[in-house]
Amino acid sequence: YGIDISNAFVDFAKSNFPLLENMFVGNANNMHMFEDNTFDLVCHLDGMEHIPEVWERDCLKEAIRVSKKYVFYKTACEDSLADQWAKEKGLTAAHINIKHPDQWLSFYENHAEKFNYQITHAYQHLGTNQNQSVILRKI
């Protein structure tokens, strides 16, 4: 199963990977195509840095809603080289919601009680490719 906001990407994925039958156009802040507690594990890989800040809370809420037990986030915490190139050409950068790993961890900590989960693991990779990984467990 997978979702992506891009029709073109979903079409590309389905045509190049025929076993991906359950690929949907959608976004992480409204996964209406899935019922509550559908998946054992929900993975949100390199996504939060691409969403508007106003969607953060809804994205988290939806991931918890469709998960039976676990949610895994891996989030880039710095601009990519492609973002720099886009800015140089007057285009919008893809990473529109960059935060330090500590800020992302605080975000998850601040919502744990309201959305009924515990942080079971948090990892911050600091250096040239800063990112934050966190595993949440529903309680």
Backbone as JSON Lines, residues from 0, in Angstrom:
{"i":0,"aa":"Y","n":[0.84,-1.18,0.0],"ca":[0.0,0.0,0.0],"c":[0.88,1.23,0.0]}
{"i":1,"aa":"G","n":[0.4,2.27,-0.64],"ca":[1.11,3.52,-0.64],"c":[0.23,4.64,-1.12]}
{"i":2,"aa":"I","n":[0.6,5.85,-0.74],"ca":[-0.07,7.04,-1.25],"c":[1.0,8.04,-1.66]}
{"i":3,"aa":"D","n":[0.65,8.84,-2.61],"ca":[1.5,9.96,-3.02],"c":[0.57,11.04,-3.53]}
{"i":4,"aa":"I","n":[0.98,12.27,-3.36],"ca":[0.15,13.4,-3.75],"c":[0.17,13.62,-5.27]}
{"i":5,"aa":"S","n":[1.11,13.0,-5.95],"ca":[1.3,13.22,-7.39],"c":[0.62,12.13,-8.23]}
{"i":6,"aa":"N","n":[-0.32,12.53,-9.07],"ca":[-0.94,11.59,-10.02],"c":[0.13,10.95,-10.9]}
{"i":7,"aa":"A","n":[1.08,11.77,-11.36],"ca":[2.12,11.27,-12.27],"c":[2.97,10.2,-11.58]}
{"i":8,"aa":"F","n":[3.32,10.43,-10.32],"ca":[4.14,9.44,-9.61],"c":[3.37,8.14,-9.41]}
{"i":9,"aa":"V","n":[2.11,8.23,-9.02],"ca":[1.31,7.02,-8.8],"c":[1.18,6.26,-10.12]}
{"i":10,"aa":"D","n":[0.91,6.95,-11.22],"ca":[0.82,6.29,-12.53],"c":[2.15,5.64,-12.9]}
{"i":11,"aa":"F","n":[3.26,6.35,-12.67],"ca":[4.59,5.81,-12.96],"c":[4.85,4.55,-12.13]}
{"i":12,"aa":"A","n":[4.55,4.62,-10.83],"ca":[4.78,3.48,-9.94],"c":[3.95,2.27,-10.37]}
{"i":13,"aa":"K","n":[2.7,2.49,-10.67],"ca":[1.83,1.38,-11.07],"c":[2.27,0.76,-12.39]}
{"i":14,"aa":"S","n":[2.72,1.6,-13.34],"ca":[3.12,1.06,-14.65],"c":[4.47,0.35,-14.59]}
{"i":15,"aa":"N","n":[5.34,0.76,-13.7],"ca":[6.67,0.15,-13.6],"c":[6.77,-0.96,-12.57]}
{"i":16,"aa":"F","n":[5.82,-1.0,-11.67],"ca":[5.81,-2.01,-10.61],"c":[4.39,-2.59,-10.51]}
{"i":17,"aa":"P","n":[4.06,-3.51,-11.39],"ca":[2.68,-4.02,-11.46],"c":[2.15,-4.63,-10.17]}
{"i":18,"aa":"L","n":[3.03,-5.07,-9.28],"ca":[2.56,-5.64,-8.02],"c":[2.04,-4.57,-7.04]}
{"i":19,"aa":"L","n":[2.29,-3.3,-7.37],"ca":[1.79,-2.21,-6.53],"c":[0.34,-1.91,-6.92]}
{"i":20,"aa":"E","n":[-0.53,-2.81,-6.59],"ca":[-1.94,-2.64,-6.94],"c":[-2.63,-1.61,-6.05]}
{"i":21,"aa":"N","n":[-2.16,-1.45,-4.84],"ca":[-2.83,-0.59,-3.87],"c":[-2.08,0.71,-3.66]}
{"i":22,"aa":"M","n":[-1.88,1.43,-4.74],"ca":[-1.21,2.73,-4.71],"c":[-2.28,3.78,-5.0]}
{"i":23,"aa":"F","n":[-2.36,4.78,-4.14],"ca":[-3.43,5.77,-4.24],"c":[-2.88,7.18,-4.35]}
{"i":24,"aa":"V","n":[-3.6,8.03,-5.04],"ca":[-3.32,9.46,-5.03],"c":[-4.0,10.01,-3.78]}
{"i":25,"aa":"G","n":[-3.22,10.7,-2.98],"ca":[-3.76,11.27,-1.75],"c":[-2.65,11.98,-1.0]}
{"i":26,"aa":"N","n":[-2.97,12.42,0.2],"ca":[-1.93,13.06,1.0],"c":[-2.06,12.6,2.44]}
{"i":27,"aa":"A","n":[-1.01,12.8,3.17],"ca":[-0.89,12.23,4.52],"c":[-1.8,12.91,5.54]}
{"i":28,"aa":"N","n":[-2.39,14.04,5.22],"ca":[-3.25,14.67,6.2],"c":[-4.72,14.28,6.05]}
{"i":29,"aa":"N","n":[-5.01,13.43,5.04],"ca":[-6.38,12.95,4.86],"c":[-6.32,11.63,4.11]}
{"i":30,"aa":"M","n":[-6.23,10.55,4.86],"ca":[-6.14,9.21,4.25],"c":[-7.51,8.51,4.35]}
{"i":31,"aa":"H","n":[-8.53,9.19,3.84],"ca":[-9.9,8.7,3.92],"c":[-10.1,7.35,3.24]}
{"i":32,"aa":"M","n":[-9.19,6.97,2.35],"ca":[-9.34,5.69,1.65],"c":[-9.04,4.49,2.55]}
{"i":33,"aa":"F","n":[-8.54,4.74,3.76],"ca":[-8.22,3.68,4.7],"c":[-9.07,3.81,5.97]}
{"i":34,"aa":"E","n":[-9.52,2.68,6.46],"ca":[-10.29,2.66,7.71],"c":[-9.35,2.77,8.91]}
{"i":35,"aa":"D","n":[-9.92,3.04,10.06],"ca":[-9.16,3.06,11.31],"c":[-8.5,1.7,11.51]}
{"i":36,"aa":"N","n":[-7.3,1.72,12.07],"ca":[-6.58,0.5,12.45],"c":[-6.38,-0.47,11.28]}
{"i":37,"aa":"T","n":[-6.07,0.03,10.12],"ca":[-5.89,-0.8,8.93],"c":[-4.53,-1.49,8.9]}
{"i":38,"aa":"F","n":[-3.48,-0.8,9.29],"ca":[-2.12,-1.29,9.07],"c":[-1.39,-1.58,10.37]}
{"i":39,"aa":"D","n":[-0.6,-2.66,10.38],"ca":[0.25,-2.95,11.53],"c":[1.31,-1.87,11.71]}
{"i":40,"aa":"L","n":[1.81,-1.38,10.6],"ca":[2.87,-0.37,10.6],"c":[2.59,0.67,9.53]}
{"i":41,"aa":"V","n":[2.66,1.92,9.9],"ca":[2.55,3.04,8.95],"c":[3.92,3.69,8.88]}
{"i":42,"aa":"C","n":[4.48,3.8,7.68],"ca":[5.78,4.43,7.46],"c":[5.58,5.74,6.71]}
{"i":43,"aa":"H","n":[6.13,6.78,7.25],"ca":[6.1,8.09,6.6],"c":[7.56,8.47,6.37]}
{"i":44,"aa":"L","n":[8.05,8.14,5.19],"ca":[9.47,8.29,4.89],"c":[9.72,9.57,4.11]}
{"i":45,"aa":"D","n":[10.55,10.42,4.69],"ca":[10.92,11.68,4.05],"c":[9.7,12.42,3.52]}
{"i":46,"aa":"G","n":[8.75,12.66,4.41],"ca":[7.54,13.34,3.98],"c":[7.23,14.61,4.74]}
{"i":47,"aa":"M","n":[7.45,14.62,6.04],"ca":[7.02,15.77,6.85],"c":[7.72,17.07,6.42]}
{"i":48,"aa":"E","n":[8.91,16.96,5.9],"ca":[9.61,18.18,5.47],"c":[9.03,18.75,4.18]}
{"i":49,"aa":"H","n":[8.15,18.01,3.53],"ca":[7.54,18.44,2.28],"c":[6.13,19.0,2.45]}
{"i":50,"aa":"I","n":[5.6,18.92,3.65],"ca":[4.22,19.35,3.86],"c":[4.18,20.73,4.52]}
{"i":51,"aa":"P","n":[3.11,21.47,4.28],"ca":[2.98,22.75,4.98],"c":[2.9,22.52,6.48]}
{"i":52,"aa":"E","n":[3.45,23.42,7.23],"ca":[3.45,23.3,8.69],"c":[2.03,23.14,9.25]}
{"i":53,"aa":"V","n":[1.05,23.77,8.62],"ca":[-0.32,23.68,9.11],"c":[-0.9,22.28,8.96]}
{"i":54,"aa":"W","n":[-0.29,21.4,8.18],"ca":[-0.75,20.02,8.02],"c":[-0.11,19.05,9.01]}
{"i":55,"aa":"E","n":[0.95,19.45,9.7],"ca":[1.72,18.55,10.57],"c":[0.84,17.73,11.49]}
{"i":56,"aa":"R","n":[0.03,18.41,12.25],"ca":[-0.8,17.76,13.27],"c":[-1.77,16.78,12.63]}
{"i":57,"aa":"D","n":[-2.42,17.17,11.52],"ca":[-3.36,16.28,10.85],"c":[-2.67,15.07,10.25]}
{"i":58,"aa":"C","n":[-1.45,15.26,9.75],"ca":[-0.69,14.12,9.21],"c":[-0.4,13.11,10.32]}
{"i":59,"aa":"L","n":[0.02,13.59,11.45],"ca":[0.29,12.71,12.59],"c":[-0.99,12.02,13.04]}
{"i":60,"aa":"K","n":[-2.06,12.78,13.17],"ca":[-3.35,12.22,13.6],"c":[-3.81,11.11,12.65]}
{"i":61,"aa":"E","n":[-3.68,11.32,11.34],"ca":[-4.09,10.32,10.35],"c":[-3.21,9.08,10.41]}
{"i":62,"aa":"A","n":[-1.91,9.26,10.58],"ca":[-1.01,8.1,10.67],"c":[-1.38,7.24,11.87]}
{"i":63,"aa":"I","n":[-1.66,7.88,13.0],"ca":[-2.06,7.14,14.2],"c":[-3.41,6.47,13.97]}
{"i":64,"aa":"R","n":[-4.32,7.16,13.32],"ca":[-5.66,6.61,13.09],"c":[-5.62,5.33,12.26]}
{"i":65,"aa":"V","n":[-4.85,5.31,11.18],"ca":[-4.86,4.15,10.28],"c":[-3.93,3.03,10.74]}
{"i":66,"aa":"S","n":[-3.13,3.29,11.76],"ca":[-2.23,2.28,12.3],"c":[-2.91,1.45,13.39]}
{"i":67,"aa":"K","n":[-2.63,0.15,13.38],"ca":[-3.07,-0.7,14.48],"c":[-2.15,-0.53,15.68]}
{"i":68,"aa":"K","n":[-0.84,-0.34,15.4],"ca":[0.11,-0.38,16.5],"c":[1.29,0.6,16.37]}
{"i":69,"aa":"Y","n":[1.95,0.63,15.2],"ca":[3.19,1.4,15.09],"c":[3.15,2.41,13.94]}
{"i":70,"aa":"V","n":[3.86,3.52,14.16],"ca":[4.08,4.52,13.11],"c":[5.57,4.85,13.14]}
{"i":71,"aa":"F","n":[6.17,4.85,11.96],"ca":[7.59,5.18,11.81],"c":[7.71,6.41,10.94]}
{"i":72,"aa":"Y","n":[8.41,7.41,11.44],"ca":[8.7,8.63,10.68],"c":[10.21,8.74,10.49]}
{"i":73,"aa":"K","n":[10.61,9.06,9.28],"ca":[11.98,9.5,8.99],"c":[11.84,10.82,8.26]}
{"i":74,"aa":"T","n":[12.42,11.85,8.83],"ca":[12.22,13.2,8.32],"c":[13.56,13.89,8.1]}
{"i":75,"aa":"A","n":[13.74,14.43,6.9],"ca":[14.94,15.21,6.61],"c":[14.87,16.53,7.38]}
{"i":76,"aa":"C","n":[16.01,16.96,7.87],"ca":[16.05,18.16,8.72],"c":[16.96,19.25,8.16]}
{"i":77,"aa":"E","n":[17.16,19.22,6.87],"ca":[17.93,20.28,6.24],"c":[17.57,20.33,4.76]}
{"i":78,"aa":"D","n":[17.83,21.45,4.14],"ca":[17.58,21.58,2.71],"c":[18.46,20.62,1.94]}
{"i":79,"aa":"S","n":[17.96,20.17,0.82],"ca":[18.76,19.31,-0.05],"c":[19.45,20.17,-1.11]}
{"i":80,"aa":"L","n":[20.4,19.58,-1.8],"ca":[21.07,20.27,-2.9],"c":[20.05,20.68,-3.96]}
{"i":81,"aa":"A","n":[19.05,19.86,-4.19],"ca":[18.02,20.18,-5.17],"c":[17.24,21.43,-4.75]}
{"i":82,"aa":"D","n":[17.05,21.63,-3.45],"ca":[16.38,22.84,-2.97],"c":[17.21,24.08,-3.31]}
{"i":83,"aa":"Q","n":[18.51,23.97,-3.15],"ca":[19.38,25.1,-3.48],"c":[19.31,25.42,-4.98]}
{"i":84,"aa":"W","n":[19.32,24.38,-5.8],"ca":[19.22,24.59,-7.25],"c":[17.88,25.23,-7.61]}
{"i":85,"aa":"A","n":[16.81,24.77,-6.98],"ca":[15.49,25.32,-7.26],"c":[15.45,26.8,-6.91]}
{"i":86,"aa":"K","n":[15.99,27.16,-5.75],"ca":[16.0,28.57,-5.33],"c":[16.8,29.42,-6.3]}
{"i":87,"aa":"E","n":[17.94,28.9,-6.76],"ca":[18.77,29.64,-7.72],"c":[18.02,29.91,-9.02]}
{"i":88,"aa":"K","n":[17.11,29.02,-9.39],"ca":[16.34,29.17,-10.63],"c":[15.0,29.85,-10.4]}
{"i":89,"aa":"G","n":[14.78,30.35,-9.17],"ca":[13.54,31.04,-8.86],"c":[12.35,30.13,-8.64]}
{"i":90,"aa":"L","n":[12.61,28.85,-8.38],"ca":[11.54,27.89,-8.14],"c":[11.36,27.67,-6.64]}
{"i":91,"aa":"T","n":[10.28,27.07,-6.27],"ca":[10.0,26.76,-4.87],"c":[10.77,25.51,-4.46]}
{"i":92,"aa":"A","n":[11.4,25.58,-3.31],"ca":[12.12,24.42,-2.79],"c":[11.12,23.33,-2.41]}
{"i":93,"aa":"A","n":[11.55,22.08,-2.5],"ca":[10.69,20.95,-2.13],"c":[10.57,20.81,-0.61]}
{"i":94,"aa":"H","n":[11.64,21.12,0.09],"ca":[11.63,21.05,1.55],"c":[11.12,22.37,2.1]}
{"i":95,"aa":"I","n":[9.83,22.38,2.43],"ca":[9.2,23.63,2.87],"c":[8.98,23.68,4.37]}
{"i":96,"aa":"N","n":[9.33,22.6,5.07],"ca":[9.06,22.51,6.5],"c":[10.27,21.91,7.22]}
{"i":97,"aa":"I","n":[11.36,22.63,7.15],"ca":[12.61,22.16,7.75],"c":[12.68,22.56,9.22]}
{"i":98,"aa":"K","n":[12.97,21.57,10.05],"ca":[13.16,21.8,11.47],"c":[14.39,21.02,11.93]}
{"i":99,"aa":"H","n":[14.97,21.44,13.02],"ca":[16.07,20.71,13.65],"c":[15.49,19.41,14.23]}
{"i":100,"aa":"P","n":[16.28,18.32,14.29],"ca":[15.77,17.07,14.87],"c":[15.14,17.24,16.25]}
{"i":101,"aa":"D","n":[15.7,18.11,17.09],"ca":[15.11,18.34,18.41],"c":[13.71,18.93,18.32]}
{"i":102,"aa":"Q","n":[13.47,19.77,17.32],"ca":[12.14,20.35,17.14],"c":[11.13,19.29,16.71]}
{"i":103,"aa":"W","n":[11.56,18.38,15.83],"ca":[10.65,17.29,15.44],"c":[10.35,16.4,16.63]}
{"i":104,"aa":"L","n":[11.37,16.08,17.42],"ca":[11.15,15.24,18.6],"c":[10.16,15.92,19.55]}
{"i":105,"aa":"S","n":[10.32,17.21,19.76],"ca":[9.38,17.95,20.62],"c":[7.96,17.89,20.06]}
{"i":106,"aa":"F","n":[7.83,17.98,18.75],"ca":[6.52,17.87,18.1],"c":[5.86,16.54,18.47]}
{"i":107,"aa":"Y","n":[6.6,15.45,18.33],"ca":[6.04,14.13,18.65],"c":[5.75,14.0,20.15]}
{"i":108,"aa":"E","n":[6.63,14.52,20.98],"ca":[6.41,14.47,22.43],"c":[5.16,15.26,22.82]}
{"i":109,"aa":"N","n":[4.97,16.41,22.21],"ca":[3.85,17.29,22.56],"c":[2.49,16.71,22.18]}
{"i":110,"aa":"H","n":[2.45,15.77,21.26],"ca":[1.17,15.21,20.8],"c":[0.91,13.79,21.31]}
{"i":111,"aa":"A","n":[1.84,13.22,22.04],"ca":[1.74,11.82,22.46],"c":[0.49,11.54,23.3]}
{"i":112,"aa":"E","n":[0.24,12.36,24.27],"ca":[-0.91,12.11,25.15],"c":[-2.23,12.3,24.41]}
{"i":113,"aa":"K","n":[-2.33,13.36,23.64],"ca":[-3.58,13.65,22.92],"c":[-3.93,12.56,21.92]}
{"i":114,"aa":"F","n":[-2.91,12.03,21.21],"ca":[-3.17,11.03,20.17],"c":[-2.92,9.6,20.67]}
{"i":115,"aa":"N","n":[-2.61,9.47,21.96],"ca":[-2.54,8.17,22.61],"c":[-1.45,7.25,22.05]}
{"i":116,"aa":"Y","n":[-0.22,7.71,22.08],"ca":[0.92,6.89,21.68],"c":[2.11,7.18,22.57]}
{"i":117,"aa":"Q","n":[3.08,6.28,22.53],"ca":[4.36,6.46,23.21],"c":[5.46,6.5,22.17]}
{"i":118,"aa":"I","n":[6.5,7.24,22.44],"ca":[7.69,7.22,21.59],"c":[8.55,6.06,22.08]}
{"i":119,"aa":"T","n":[8.72,5.05,21.23],"ca":[9.51,3.89,21.64],"c":[10.96,4.02,21.23]}
{"i":120,"aa":"H","n":[11.23,4.83,20.22],"ca":[12.6,5.02,19.74],"c":[12.68,6.36,19.02]}
{"i":121,"aa":"A","n":[13.75,7.07,19.28],"ca":[14.03,8.31,18.55],"c":[15.51,8.34,18.23]}
{"i":122,"aa":"Y","n":[15.83,8.66,17.0],"ca":[17.22,8.71,16.57],"c":[17.44,9.98,15.76]}
{"i":123,"aa":"Q","n":[18.49,10.68,16.11],"ca":[18.86,11.89,15.38],"c":[20.19,11.66,14.7]}
{"i":124,"aa":"H","n":[20.19,11.77,13.39],"ca":[21.44,11.69,12.64],"c":[21.87,13.13,12.35]}
{"i":125,"aa":"L","n":[22.9,13.56,13.04],"ca":[23.4,14.92,12.85],"c":[24.65,14.86,12.0]}
{"i":126,"aa":"G","n":[24.8,15.8,11.13],"ca":[25.94,15.83,10.23],"c":[25.52,16.4,8.9]}
{"i":127,"aa":"T","n":[26.12,15.88,7.84],"ca":[25.83,16.45,6.52],"c":[24.42,16.13,6.03]}
{"i":128,"aa":"N","n":[23.85,15.03,6.47],"ca":[22.48,14.68,6.09],"c":[21.63,14.52,7.34]}
{"i":129,"aa":"Q","n":[21.35,15.64,8.0],"ca":[20.59,15.58,9.24],"c":[19.21,14.98,8.99]}
{"i":130,"aa":"N","n":[18.8,14.07,9.87],"ca":[17.44,13.59,9.83],"c":[17.01,13.12,11.21]}
{"i":131,"aa":"Q","n":[15.73,12.98,11.36],"ca":[15.12,12.53,12.6],"c":[14.31,11.28,12.28]}
{"i":132,"aa":"S","n":[14.52,10.23,13.04],"ca":[13.69,9.02,12.93],"c":[13.04,8.78,14.27]}
{"i":133,"aa":"V","n":[11.78,8.38,14.22],"ca":[11.04,8.13,15.45],"c":[10.06,6.98,15.21]}
{"i":134,"aa":"I","n":[9.91,6.14,16.22],"ca":[8.91,5.07,16.18],"c":[7.9,5.36,17.28]}
{"i":135,"aa":"L","n":[6.63,5.39,16.89],"ca":[5.54,5.64,17.81],"c":[4.73,4.35,17.98]}
{"i":136,"aa":"R","n":[4.3,4.08,19.19],"ca":[3.49,2.89,19.47],"c":[2.18,3.32,20.09]}
{"i":137,"aa":"K","n":[1.07,2.94,19.46],"ca":[-0.25,3.27,20.0],"c":[-0.46,2.55,21.33]}
{"i":138,"aa":"I","n":[-1.13,3.27,22.25],"ca":[-1.45,2.65,23.54],"c":[-2.95,2.7,23.78]}
